[in-house]
Amino acid sequence: MMAAYERRARASASRRLTQQDLLYESLRRAILDGDIVCGTRLASSRTLAEELGIARNSVLYAYERLVEEGFITATRHGSVVNGVKPGVAPPATRVPLHDDTAPLLSRRVRELPPRRASGDGVTALRPGTPALDAFPLAQWRTSVERAMRETDPGELGYGDSAGLPVLRHAIAQYVRVSRGVRCQPEQVFITDGTQTSLALCARFFADEGERVWIENPGYLGARVAMLAAGLTLVPVPVDAAGMAARDEDWRVAPPRLVYLTPSHQYPLGCVLSLERRLALIEHARACGAWIIEDDYDSELRHDGPPLPSIQGLADDSPVIYLGTFSKTLFPALRLGFMIVPRQVVAQVAAAHRTLMRQGRVAEQAALADFIESGRYARHLRRMRKLYETRRNGLVAAIEKHLAGLMTVSADAGGMHLSVRLDAPLADVAVSEAARARGLALSALSAFCLDGEEGRSNREAVRYNGFLLGYAEATPEASDVLMAALADVLKAMLSRQTP
């Protein structure tokens, strides 16, 4: 103990520590490093003070701090060292934190599927970003300025974690009319977007290890949220009518959660049939499962009005309905919502208050005004026409420059389309080569997941193609981009020729 104290004193000379702080640090480090082992009875305060030549009060102070922090226990027979499990490995096997090979994060986080950084400068054909050049910024500014003028100082603190009441009311009213959703404002919970909603659903409605069915191919963000919550992914194939779950699947491996994008399947763009929607509700009720309906791009349908939601097909359906304004307005808004069944509103509200803090009062109030004034509906009508024009321009450019090399899949709306790569090339390799030409091609194979259970594993399909976003591309720009992509493909094919 004397030696440890003296070493610490020399090392801490420049810090000008008091005697009591120096002794406290010396003892604490000696216990953590294992120099003083569990069960050791420390010298009495009087004896230690005499040995070190310091005041007894300094020893008493150090001992009291160690007792408060749980390093030692004061007994009738003296101060005894407690068992301490250091948070790092012993010195002989310790891995430096700066070592790039060290697994610093948990296994669950390390196994999350990779996602390319959004700030890498390559944006052409990137899916998921709306036509920001067509956003009615002046109208939005009007709603924001009105919200700021009418915001009371009392509203600047932490409000209801579920969101601003006026926005919850506006959303409930809107989705009842436009999407056939059956809900009241108290069922609406404002979130930071779909990714946050998915993370909450995974935590609220399932326990670690339980099964969640996901579409295959499917949305990577959902896979990330479910894996982060420790759930077991069960990929279910997708065909022209959406998620193709069989009665046998419900018997063999019933899920706790079912996640799907029924109105515009991501990434393939198909629509879940009414027959499968009704069967989904029936099976979920029978086995006590929850359906997470991500209404992705439902408002941007080109062929006719938006389809009714699954949630609205039956009273008290076991459906959590998710929506976002990142696609219909702009991503930086970071506002979305989830609508939960009536029977769990109180429980979700309590959990939501515990886990979330609500902010952006002005933005929420502005969004409520934007919806209630009719500006939101008018904006969507304009975007549907614009996106249809831009989609047709991209399809025409593909047919002009890539005939025989790529085939466009049927797609009824949204902001992207999927294409099959007919050339004998791997989509991932083409995607990497195209990035050098400024093209952000999302490889379809990256959205596929090999199954671990049942027939999903036996019938897993590996798609080879791309997801092409057209919201930001004018027809003229699409023509230039597809000509560049044709050059990339032809160059790669020429290198394969003997």
C-alpha positions, -999 to +999 in steps of 0.1 A: +000+000+000+029+023+008+045+016-026+013+023-044+008+055-025+043+067-033+039+059-070+007+078-072+022+107-053+051+110-079+027+107-109+003+132-095+028+158-083+020+182-111-018+180-103-013+194-068-038+169-052-046+172-015-034+143+007-069+130+011-076+130-027-042+114-033-048+086-009-083+080-023-071+077-058-042+055-048-065+030-030-092+031-057-067+024-085-050-004-065-084-021-059-094-018-096-060-031-108-062-061-084-032-050-064-055-051-033-077-081-037-112-088-025-115-096+012-084-076+022-088-058+055-073-024+052-052-009+080-070+012+106-072+049+099-048+057+128-022+031+117-023+041+080-020+078+089+011+071+110+027+050+082+021+076+055+028+106+077-005+123+070-034+135+090-059+108+102-088+129+089-073+125+054-075+087+058-110+088+071-121+110+042-106+085+017-122+055+034-156+072+034-155+080-003-145+044-011-174+031+011-199+055-007-187+042-041-189+005-030-152-003-032-149-012+005-173-020+034-169-007+069-174-035+095-168-038+132-135-054+124-123-027+100-126-017+064-128-047+040-123-046+002-153-056-019-153-078-050-148-056-080-151-067-116-130-043-137-147-030-168-115-038-189-094-069-194-064-076-173-032-057-184-017-088-200-046-092-225-059-057-227-066-045-262-058-008-269-089+013-277-071+028-307-066-007-323-089-008-353-093-046-350-108-043-315-146-051-314-156-020-295-193-022-300-217-050-292-222-080-315-258-069-322-246-035-335-216-050-355-240-073-373-263-046-386-264-044-424-241-016-438-256+016-451-237+040-473-232+075-459-256+101-473-230+128-476-207+111-502-216+135-530-232+109-553-269+117-556-281+111-592-308+084-592-307+081-554-340+067-542-359+081-512-353+118-517-383+139-530-381+167-556-368+193-533-366+218-562-404+217-564-412+221-527-434+251-520-410+268-497-429+301-496-461+284-485-442+264-459-425+296-446-460+311-442-470+282-419-438+284-399-441+321-394-477+318-382-467+290-359-439+311-344-462+341-339-489+320-322-465+299-300-470+307-263-439+308-241-455+281-219-453+258-249-415+260-251-409+234-224-413+196-226-448+190-239-467+158-243-443+132-256-470+120-280-468+153-299-487+185-302-524+179-299-532+201-329-509+180-351-523+147-339-558+159-346-548+171-381-531+138-390-560+117-376-585+137-397-563+135-428-556+098-428-593+090-421-603+107-453-573+099-475-563+064-464-594+050-447-576+047-414-599+042-384-585+063-355-589+091-330-563+117-323-552+100-290-541+070-311-516+091-330-480+094-317-456+118-333-421+105-339-388+116-356-397+095-387-403+060-398-370+047-385-378+059-350-413+045-353-399+011-363-375+011-333-404+019-310-426-008-324-398-034-320-394-024-284-431-019-275-447-049-292-421-078-291-395-093-267-360-101-276-357-133-296-393-133-309-399-137-346-406-108-370-416-115-405-402-091-431-406-089-468-378-104-489-365-083-506-374-056-482-366-023-465-331-023-449-342+002-423-367-023-409-341-050-408-318-026-389-345-017-363-355-053-357-320-066-354-311-038-330-340-049-308-327-085-308-356-099-327-353-130-350-358-121-387-378-145-408-378-133-445-410-140-464-409-140-503-426-113-523-443-118-556-465-097-579-492-096-552-470-087-523-458-107-493-466-143-501-472-159-467-489-193-467-512-208-441-484-233-434-460-205-424-484-193-397-486-229-383-448-237-385-433-204-374-459-179-363-445-144-358-449-118-331-446-090-356-452-088-393-436-058-411-446-049-446-451-021-471-484-031-487-493+000-507-460+003-526-437-026-517-401-015-511-381-021-532-401-039-559-431-016-561-459-042-561-492-038-542-505-063-516-537-079-528-570-074-509-572-112-504-539-113-487-547-082-466-578-098-452-559-131-446-532-112-428-556-097-404-573-130-398-541-149-391-526-122-370-557-122-347-556-159-344-520-161-332-517-129-313-494-112-338-491-074-346-489-061-381-467-031-388-481-013-418-455+010-433-476+030-457-446+039-479-452+062-508-490+054-506-498+091-513-478+092-546-497+066-566-499+075-603-527+052-614-557+063-595-563+074-559-543+059-530-554+024-519-572+020-485-549+009-456-549-025-441-556-008-407-589+004-419-602-029-432-616-040-399-625-026-365-598-030-339-574-046-363-540-056-348-523-031-370-498-003-361-499+022-390-467+042-398-465+073-418-438+100-425-435+134-440-399+129-451-410+117-486-440+139-492-424+171-478-387+171-471-364+147-451-349+174-429-383+179-413-378+147-393-415+142-385-434+110-388-462+093-368-475+059-357-511+051-351-517+023-326-548+002-318-572+016-292-567-012-268-530-004-262-531+035-263-527+039-225-498+014-224-480+029-254-485+064-240-469+054-207-439+038-224-436+066-249-434+092-221-406+071-205-385+067-236-392+099-256-390+136-253-409+158-277-396+189-293-399+211-324-431+228-313-430+253-341-424+227-368-453+206-355-476+236-353-465+246-388-472+211-402-506+211-386-514+244-403-500+231-436-523+201-434-554+219-422-551+248-447-552+224-476-517+232-488-505+197-480-532+181-502-525+205-531-488+199-528-493+161-531-515+166-562-487+185-579-461+160-569-481+131-582-482+147-617-445+157-615-434+123-605-454+106-632-437+129-657-403+121-644-409+084-641-421+083-678-389+102-687-367+077-669-385+047-685-381+063-720-344+069-714-340+032-703-357+019-734-336+043-756-302+035-742-305+002-724-327-020-745-317-056-740-296-048-710-323-038-684-360-044-680-383-021-660-406-038-635-443-028-632-447+001-608-478+021-600-463+051-583-439+064-557-405+080-563-385+051-576-387+021-599-370-013-599-352-027-629-339-062-637-303-064-650-305-086-681-267-084-688-246-111-673-232-089-646-235-086-609-256-056-597-232-048-569-202-047-593-221-024-617-232-002-588-196+003-577-185+011-613-213+035-618-205+055-587-173+067-605-197+083-631-218+100-604-247+074-605-262+062-572-275+028-582-289+008-553-283-029-560-314-050-555-294-079-542-286-059-511-323-058-501-325-097-501-320-118-470-313-155-469-339-172-446-332-191-414-365-209-410-390-229-430-396-225-467-382-189-467-347-205-467-354-230-494-371-205-517-350-175-512-347-155-544-316-133-551-327-104-573-301-089-597-310-053-606-313-018-593-335+006-575-336+039-594-349+071-579-364+096-603-379+123-581-350+146-586-343+138-623-360+157-651-366+137-683-336+155-699-314+146-670-326+110-671-316+107-707-280+118-699-278+095-669-290+064-687-266+071-716-238+072-690-250+039-674-251+023-708-215+032-713-206+016-679-224-016-688-209-019-723-174-012-709-178-040-683-192-064-709-164-057-733-139-067-706-156-100-703-152-108-740-123-132-747 
